[in-house]
Amino acid sequence: MASVRVVLLGPPGAGKGTQAKLLRERFEACQISTGDILRKAVADKTPLGTEAERYLNRGELVPDDVIVGLVGERLQQKDCAEGFVLDGFPRTLPQAESLEDILKAMALPLDRVLSIQVPHQIIVQRLAGRRNCQECGTLYHMNFDPPRNGETCDRCNGRLQQRDDDREETITTRLRVYESQTAPLVNYYRQRGNLREIDGVGKVEDIQKRIIDALGRPAN
């Protein structure tokens, strides 16, 4: 199995997590999401996790140097030796520059940076329609996977709720922040010649095929 070293970029709701999981399974690579490693570091009470927790407890953003440190530690773990998929990291130009330094020290150049492109109106539709059960956590989508019983869960009859960050006004703000932070990041990788833009509209398997094609790997 050939290794793969990939960064997935894209706005909230672009499907990065889904495609990162598929790449992880296909290439037996590790999937690195900053949210996941941040929660694990805090739970494990590692030095960086303890530092990050102080910011989280104050409701502040975790600084770049802490996030980059956590990603650097994760990349050196055994399951990343055969490849990795960075899911939504880096988010800013300083993070991209720090990641480049880390990978250069490890002699692990990136294969590709894939920017998943989805129109804003489709992202709003995807995110604003999400609901989850307050009791059992089951996820629904009011357009694509609706519950049979209106606003209650099919499994336990629990009440469904919409997360605050899935409300339309919040989504619009998140997209605006993404665009302001990511435009220079996309140009940064485009200048290095390893950026590929992926049409993120359509069926999951069709988007995966576009990604595999962009990686220059066989479809099967």
Helices and strands as residue ranges (DSSP letters): E 4-9, H 16-27, E 30-33, H 34-44, H 47-57, H 64-75, G 78-80, E 83-87, H 93-105, E 112-117, H 120-128, E 130-133, E 139-141, E 160-161, G 164-166, H 168-191, E 195-199, H 204-215
